[in-house]
Amino acid sequence: MMTIQHELQPGVVAADRMMAGIAGIGVYLPQRRVDPWETLAPAGGLDPEKPGLKQYLGCWSVPLANEWDSPSSMALAAARDALREAGIAPVEVDVVISNNITSDYLDWQMSGYIADALGADATTFDIYAGCNSTGLAHQAALDILAADSSVNTVLVALAEHLGGGTFPQFIGDGACAWVLRRGCSQLVTQAWLNINDATPRLGALRDGGAAHPFPATTSFDGEWQDNVEFSVEDYRRKLKPIFVDMCASPFLELCELSGQDPTSFDQLFIVHQQRGFNAKIVQRLGLPASITPLDCIEDMGHISGFDVMIDLKRSIAEGRIRRGNKLALLVFGLGELFCFSCLLNVIRSVKQIIKVGVL
């Protein structure tokens, strides 16, 4: 297991070297809404009459992209929303970080497109890490701010456009962006940790890949995920029995490294899976169910790892979070890097970055 953590000693607040907090969070969710039990469950072979299944998944509505909702257009809308809430002009953005799992372009990175569309003269790069793009992008932004004093503002703009799905949870479309700003004293990250853990081999490209070059006859039909053979049987037999412990371990490890008491947190935001599965993680940690907003899964499903940021914004808007609360974000994904855990601390009022009713 490989652990990647910030060079500061665990438990040392980032403000000791540079104060950088989240100045604004922007969200774009498509207006199109579907009932997953009518539209997605049948395609996934899920039986809505199976006792307890609906309650276990806990999802009743998901946003799906319209024809005009491309990944880059959704990310751009979220980025503009984040900058507007932060009161920051695009010309002040020094770095733009985006993700690239589903794309609507061939010749440029989404981060470059967003910077150009905003009019930001910024350094740009994309991260290829599936749902854990959220964790990697956030850590990369913090590391850049800590390493380069000339960088003051980093914009993270992520989007997902999988068009629905049913395994192992209902999947929606949307985008989320946030602005990390030097000198901002709200939502300041105290400690962070990435774990790249070994997982059972669940899927493989039908043709080509890292082990064998693509032959001249290789052709792809659809997106990358349409060309991967995923073994549901291996998921159920190899991964499911150990998945709860794997997802809980980064939070516990970071608490130990940073001298935090796991029971001292006011809110824990967990990437959306199934309502019952997320409840199991909380139970495994020995924490009360109220510590995580399980109800947020009801009208979102799973929208990549940044659904934790959408939950964070919604919780602030609804008054669930107050000044001085200690927060934790736990993101995991079956991308290049498996797990991410980020601890946040609200140092002062965060109401200024939220427009109630945006979601």
Salt bridges, closest charged atoms under 4 A:
GLU7 OE2 - ARG17 NH1 2.43
ASP81 OD1 - ARG84 NH2 3.10
ASP81 OD2 - LYS313 NZ 3.36
GLU85 OE2 - LYS313 NZ 2.92
GLU92 OE1 - ARG181 NH2 2.86
ASP143 OD1 - HIS6 NE2 3.88
ASP234 OD1 - ARG237 NH2 3.12
ASP234 OD1 - LYS238 NZ 3.98
ASP245 OD1 - ARG284 NE 2.67
ASP295 OD2 - ARG320 NH2 2.77
GLU298 OE2 - ARG275 NH1 3.59
ASP299 OD1 - ARG314 NH1 3.18
ASP307 OD2 - HIS272 ND1 3.77
ASP307 OD2 - HIS302 ND1 3.05
ASP311 OD2 - HIS272 NE2 2.61
GLU318 OE1 - ARG320 NH2 2.84
